[in-house]
């Protein structure tokens, strides 16, 4: 099958990992993929925020930035039409973005099948966290795109609820969570440890550490515990990194804190091999955290927030310990339970590994699901649905 993959990801981060992995998995299954999207991410290092595109958007008034976003839809429509004429794809697979109905327009013009991958209800997300000036246009573009796709694939059932409320019927929605490549992320072995971490009981945090992650309290707990082998590994960076290093020095536990700084994507699996207990901080209520699935694949004892989207993957005491987000001090209680109970730690690790198999959380399985969805779609332009009151 020849599939046109359309996205608007300019940053090289977790979003771009999803794009690359789905493309690679579809290609491994024998499909030809034509990509239409910004080239800036391809030329950037992992961790890039989109370069000049991101800088331009931040420098402009929000109103102007949103006008440019919508204007981009007309520009990329031209690119899509040229790509379709040149390559004659059988279908379109699109990663949803706000103010971007171009894929739907191209689908309608050429009467192609289109599957829409949705990772976030961007209208609600941006309205809640950053604000939107072109409110009506933003909401229209989101609902128009969702309703006119032949099939919509959100990453969680929580997100599926947003899409249903926008007027898309259940039979046109299939939840496909994030995944992993088992060739890159497989259960850790003791031999995978670097000398610095051998024999240690290591708590790992992946990402951009900030004050509200309460890693300072975790450091204090490490200093107080009788287990001298307990340490904290931060795989990433952030504004809390330097204060944590100063705190570790004052507590006399500098050797029990390690901060990697920004790392290359291909090094993530090796760094996770050094971790025993993995912390999943609070996340948006609709997301499917990629690093959480990587923790599962590597067989980590996970501590995560007890939220609806997280419970789609995790079950308390089976493959994780879940804490109440309204009582963040529970994180420390979970840590105490795990470090003092070897049997529980092993139980969580085995439960994590089994979850990958039970839920089919691999990119190849996701590609197979996409392939099956395309095969069930008829060659027609989907009928738009009216907005629900």
C-alpha positions as CSV (number, residue, x, y, z in Angstrom):
1,X,0.0,0.0,0.0
2,X,1.2,3.5,-0.8
3,X,0.5,5.9,2.1
4,X,1.0,9.6,2.3
5,X,2.0,10.6,5.8
6,X,1.2,14.2,6.7
7,X,2.4,16.0,9.9
8,X,3.3,19.5,11.1
9,X,5.9,18.6,13.7
10,X,8.9,21.0,13.6
11,X,10.4,20.0,17.0
12,X,12.5,16.9,17.4
13,X,11.1,15.5,20.6
14,X,8.7,12.8,21.8
15,X,6.2,13.8,19.1
16,X,8.8,13.3,16.4
17,X,9.7,9.9,17.8
18,X,6.1,8.8,17.3
19,X,6.2,10.1,13.7
20,X,9.5,8.3,12.9
21,X,8.5,5.0,14.6
22,X,5.1,4.7,12.9
23,X,6.7,5.4,9.5
24,X,9.4,2.9,10.2
25,X,6.9,0.2,11.4
26,X,4.6,0.7,8.3
27,X,7.6,0.5,6.0
28,X,8.8,-2.8,7.7
29,X,5.3,-4.2,6.9
30,X,5.9,-3.5,3.2
31,X,4.1,-0.2,2.7
32,X,5.6,2.7,0.8
33,X,5.4,6.0,2.8
34,X,5.5,9.4,1.2
35,X,6.1,12.1,3.9
36,X,4.8,15.6,3.7
37,X,5.9,17.7,6.7
38,X,8.4,20.3,7.8
39,X,12.0,19.4,7.1
40,X,13.4,21.4,10.0
41,X,13.0,18.5,12.5
42,X,14.9,16.1,10.2
43,X,17.9,18.4,10.3
44,X,17.8,19.1,14.1
45,X,19.3,17.3,17.1
46,X,17.0,15.4,19.5
47,X,15.5,17.9,22.0
48,X,15.2,20.7,19.5
49,X,12.1,22.9,20.0
50,X,11.6,23.7,16.3
51,X,14.4,26.3,15.8
52,X,13.4,29.5,14.0
53,X,9.8,28.4,13.6
54,X,9.3,28.2,17.4
55,X,11.3,31.4,17.9
56,X,9.1,33.3,15.4
57,X,5.9,32.0,17.0
58,X,7.0,33.1,20.4
59,X,8.0,36.6,19.2
60,X,4.7,37.3,17.5
61,X,1.5,38.4,19.2
62,X,-0.7,35.4,19.7
63,X,-3.3,36.7,17.1
64,X,-0.6,37.0,14.4
65,X,0.9,33.6,15.2
66,X,-2.5,31.9,14.9
67,X,-3.2,33.7,11.6
68,X,0.1,32.3,10.3
69,X,-0.8,28.8,11.5
70,X,-4.0,28.8,9.6
71,X,-2.3,30.4,6.6
72,X,0.2,27.5,6.6
73,X,-2.8,25.2,5.9
74,X,-3.1,26.8,2.5
75,X,0.6,26.5,1.8
76,X,0.8,22.9,2.8
77,X,-2.4,22.1,0.8
78,X,-0.4,22.9,-2.3
79,X,2.4,20.6,-1.2
80,X,-0.1,17.8,-0.5
81,X,-1.8,18.2,-3.9
82,X,1.6,18.1,-5.7
83,X,2.6,15.0,-3.7
84,X,-0.7,13.2,-4.5
85,X,-0.4,14.0,-8.2
86,X,3.2,12.9,-8.3
87,X,3.0,9.7,-6.1
88,X,-0.6,8.6,-6.5
89,X,-1.0,7.3,-2.9
90,X,-3.8,4.9,-1.9
91,X,-4.5,6.7,1.3
92,X,-3.5,9.5,3.7
93,X,-2.4,9.1,7.3
94,X,-2.3,12.4,9.2
95,X,-1.1,13.4,12.6
96,X,-3.6,16.0,13.8
97,X,-2.7,19.6,14.5
98,X,-4.8,22.7,15.3
99,X,-5.6,25.1,12.4
100,X,-4.6,22.4,9.9
101,X,-7.6,21.2,7.8
102,X,-5.4,20.8,4.7
103,X,-5.3,17.1,4.8
104,X,-9.0,16.9,4.8
105,X,-9.2,19.3,1.9
106,X,-6.7,17.2,-0.1
107,X,-8.7,14.0,0.8
108,X,-11.9,15.5,-0.4
109,X,-10.4,16.7,-3.7
110,X,-8.9,13.4,-4.6
111,X,-11.5,11.2,-2.8
112,X,-8.8,9.4,-0.7
113,X,-9.2,7.5,2.5
114,X,-7.8,9.4,5.5
115,X,-7.0,8.1,9.0
116,X,-6.4,10.9,11.6
117,X,-4.1,10.2,14.6
118,X,-4.9,12.5,17.5
119,X,-2.5,12.9,20.4
120,X,-4.2,15.8,22.2
121,X,-7.4,17.9,22.1
122,X,-5.3,20.9,21.1
123,X,-8.1,23.4,21.2
124,X,-8.8,22.6,24.9
125,X,-5.1,22.2,25.7
126,X,-4.1,25.5,24.2
127,X,-7.1,27.3,25.7
128,X,-6.3,25.9,29.1
129,X,-2.5,26.3,29.1
130,X,-1.6,29.1,26.7
131,X,-4.8,30.8,25.6
132,X,-6.3,31.2,22.1
133,X,-7.3,34.5,20.4
134,X,-9.0,33.1,17.3
135,X,-11.3,30.9,19.4
136,X,-14.1,30.2,16.9
137,X,-11.7,29.4,14.1
138,X,-9.6,27.1,16.3
139,X,-12.6,25.2,17.5
140,X,-14.0,25.0,14.0
141,X,-10.7,23.7,12.6
142,X,-10.5,21.0,15.2
143,X,-14.1,19.7,14.9
144,X,-14.1,20.0,11.1
145,X,-10.9,17.9,10.9
146,X,-12.1,15.3,13.4
147,X,-15.5,14.9,11.8
148,X,-14.3,14.7,8.2
149,X,-11.6,12.1,8.7
150,X,-12.7,8.6,7.7
151,X,-11.4,7.2,10.9
152,X,-9.9,8.8,14.0
153,X,-7.2,7.2,16.2
154,X,-6.8,8.9,19.6
155,X,-4.0,7.6,21.9
156,X,-6.3,7.1,25.0
157,X,-9.9,6.4,25.8
158,X,-10.0,9.7,27.7
159,X,-9.1,11.5,24.5
160,X,-11.7,9.4,22.6
161,X,-14.3,11.1,24.8
162,X,-13.4,14.5,23.5
163,X,-13.7,13.3,19.9
164,X,-17.1,11.7,20.5
165,X,-18.4,14.9,22.1
166,X,-17.3,16.8,19.0
167,X,-19.7,14.7,17.0
168,X,-17.6,11.7,15.7
169,X,-19.5,8.4,16.2
170,X,-17.9,5.6,18.2
171,X,-17.7,3.3,15.2
172,X,-15.3,5.8,13.5
173,X,-12.9,5.9,16.5
174,X,-10.2,3.4,17.4
175,X,-7.8,4.0,20.4
176,X,-4.2,3.2,19.5
177,X,-1.8,4.1,22.4
178,X,1.9,4.8,22.0
179,X,4.3,1.9,21.6
180,X,7.9,0.7,21.7
181,X,10.3,-1.1,19.4
182,X,11.3,-4.3,21.3
183,X,14.6,-4.4,19.4
184,X,15.5,-1.1,21.1
185,X,13.6,-1.4,24.5
186,X,13.8,-4.8,26.1
187,X,14.0,-5.8,29.8
188,X,17.1,-4.7,31.5
189,X,19.8,-7.1,32.8
190,X,22.3,-6.6,35.5
191,X,25.1,-6.9,32.9
192,X,23.7,-3.8,31.2
193,X,24.7,-1.7,34.2
194,X,27.6,0.7,34.1
195,X,30.1,0.3,37.0
196,X,28.8,3.4,38.7
197,X,25.3,1.9,39.0
198,X,26.2,-1.8,39.6
199,X,24.9,-3.0,43.0
200,X,22.9,0.3,43.4
201,X,19.1,0.7,43.8
202,X,18.5,3.5,41.4
203,X,15.4,5.8,41.2
204,X,15.1,7.3,37.8
205,X,13.4,10.4,36.5
206,X,13.3,11.1,32.8
207,X,12.6,14.6,31.5
208,X,12.9,18.3,32.3
209,X,13.0,18.5,36.1
210,X,11.2,21.3,37.8
211,X,10.5,22.3,41.4
212,X,7.0,20.8,41.5
213,X,8.4,17.4,40.7
214,X,9.5,17.3,44.4
215,X,12.9,15.7,43.6
216,X,14.3,17.8,46.5
217,X,12.2,15.8,48.9
218,X,13.2,12.6,47.3
219,X,16.9,13.6,47.8
220,X,16.2,14.2,51.4
221,X,14.7,10.8,51.7
222,X,17.7,9.2,50.1
223,X,20.0,11.0,52.6
224,X,17.8,9.8,55.5
225,X,17.5,6.1,54.5
226,X,19.6,3.4,55.9
227,X,20.2,2.0,52.4
228,X,23.5,3.5,51.3
229,X,23.1,2.0,47.8
230,X,19.9,4.1,47.1
231,X,20.5,6.8,44.5
232,X,18.7,9.2,42.1
233,X,19.4,9.3,38.4
234,X,17.9,12.2,36.4
235,X,18.0,11.5,32.7
236,X,17.6,15.0,31.3
237,X,18.0,18.5,32.6
238,X,16.0,21.4,33.8
239,X,15.9,24.4,36.1
240,X,15.8,22.2,39.2
241,X,19.0,20.4,38.3
242,X,21.5,22.9,39.7
243,X,19.6,23.3,43.0
244,X,19.5,19.5,43.4
245,X,23.2,19.3,42.9
246,X,23.8,21.9,45.6
247,X,21.4,20.1,47.9
248,X,23.2,16.8,47.4
249,X,26.5,18.5,48.3
250,X,25.0,19.9,51.5
251,X,23.6,16.5,52.4
252,X,26.9,14.8,51.7
253,X,25.4,12.5,49.1
254,X,26.9,13.9,45.9
255,X,27.8,10.3,44.8
256,X,24.1,9.3,45.1
257,X,22.8,11.9,42.6
258,X,23.6,11.7,38.9
259,X,22.3,14.1,36.2
260,X,22.9,13.2,32.6
261,X,21.9,16.5,30.9
262,X,20.2,16.3,27.5
263,X,20.9,13.0,25.8
264,X,20.5,11.7,22.3
265,X,17.4,9.6,21.6
266,X,19.4,6.5,20.7
267,X,21.0,6.5,24.2
268,X,17.7,6.4,26.1
269,X,17.4,2.6,26.4
270,X,21.0,2.3,27.8
271,X,20.3,4.9,30.4
272,X,17.1,3.2,31.4
273,X,19.1,0.1,32.0
274,X,20.7,1.9,35.0
275,X,17.3,2.4,36.6
276,X,15.3,0.1,39.0
277,X,12.4,2.4,40.0
278,X,11.0,4.8,37.5
279,X,9.0,8.0,38.3
280,X,6.2,9.1,36.1
281,X,5.3,12.7,37.0
282,X,1.9,14.3,36.5
283,X,0.9,14.5,32.8
284,X,-2.0,16.0,30.9
285,X,-5.2,14.1,31.5
286,X,-5.6,12.8,28.0
287,X,-2.0,11.8,27.0
288,X,-0.4,8.4,26.5
289,X,3.2,9.1,27.9
290,X,5.8,7.5,25.7
291,X,8.3,7.2,28.5
292,X,5.8,5.3,30.6
293,X,5.6,2.6,27.9
294,X,9.4,2.5,27.7
295,X,9.5,2.0,31.5
296,X,7.1,-1.0,31.0
297,X,9.2,-2.5,28.3
298,X,12.4,-2.2,30.3
299,X,10.8,-3.8,33.3
300,X,10.9,-1.0,35.8
301,X,9.1,-0.7,39.1
302,X,6.9,2.3,38.2
303,X,5.5,5.1,40.4
304,X,2.8,7.1,38.6
305,X,-0.2,9.3,39.2
306,X,-3.6,7.7,39.7
307,X,-5.4,9.3,36.8
308,X,-7.9,7.9,34.3
309,X,-5.5,7.9,31.3
310,X,-2.6,6.4,33.3
311,X,-5.0,3.6,34.5
312,X,-5.5,2.6,30.9
313,X,-2.0,1.2,31.1
314,X,-1.2,0.7,34.8
315,X,-2.9,-1.2,37.6
316,X,-1.9,-0.5,41.2
317,X,0.3,-3.2,42.7
318,X,0.3,-5.2,39.4
319,X,2.7,-3.1,37.2
320,X,3.0,0.1,39.2
321,X,2.3,1.9,42.4
322,X,-0.2,4.7,41.8
323,X,-0.3,7.9,43.9
324,X,-3.0,10.6,44.4
325,X,-2.1,13.7,42.4
326,X,-3.8,15.8,45.0
327,X,-1.5,14.4,47.7
328,X,2.0,14.4,46.0
329,X,3.6,13.4,49.3
330,X,2.3,9.9,48.4
331,X,5.2,9.7,45.9
332,X,7.6,9.4,48.8
333,X,5.4,6.8,50.5
334,X,5.4,4.7,47.3
335,X,9.2,5.0,47.1
336,X,9.5,3.8,50.7
337,X,7.3,0.8,50.0
338,X,9.3,-0.2,46.9
339,X,12.8,0.2,48.4
340,X,11.9,-1.8,51.5
341,X,10.2,-4.7,49.7
342,X,12.2,-6.7,47.2
343,X,9.3,-9.0,46.4
344,X,7.0,-6.1,45.5
345,X,9.7,-4.6,43.4
346,X,10.1,-7.8,41.4
347,X,6.4,-8.2,41.1
348,X,6.0,-4.7,39.6
349,X,8.9,-5.4,37.2
350,X,7.4,-8.7,35.9
351,X,3.9,-7.1,35.7
352,X,5.4,-4.2,33.6
353,X,7.1,-6.6,31.1
354,X,3.9,-8.6,30.8
355,X,1.8,-5.5,30.1
356,X,3.7,-4.8,26.8
357,X,2.7,-8.3,25.5
358,X,-0.9,-8.3,26.9
359,X,-1.8,-4.9,25.5
360,X,0.3,-5.1,22.3
361,X,2.2,-1.9,23.0
362,X,4.6,-2.0,20.1
363,X,4.9,0.2,17.0
364,X,4.6,-2.9,14.8
365,X,1.3,-3.8,16.4
366,X,0.2,-0.2,15.9
367,X,1.1,-0.3,12.2
368,X,-0.8,-3.6,11.9
369,X,-3.9,-1.9,13.5
370,X,-3.6,1.1,11.0
371,X,-3.2,-1.3,8.1
372,X,-6.4,-3.2,9.2
373,X,-8.3,0.0,9.5
374,X,-7.3,1.2,6.0
375,X,-8.5,-2.2,4.7
376,X,-11.9,-1.8,6.2
377,X,-12.5,1.8,4.9
378,X,-14.5,2.3,1.8
379,X,-13.3,4.6,-1.0
380,X,-15.6,7.5,-0.2
381,X,-15.7,11.0,1.3
382,X,-16.9,10.6,4.9
383,X,-20.2,12.4,5.8
384,X,-19.6,15.3,8.2
385,X,-21.5,15.2,11.4
386,X,-23.3,18.1,13.0
387,X,-21.9,19.5,16.2
388,X,-23.6,18.1,19.4
389,X,-25.2,20.6,21.6
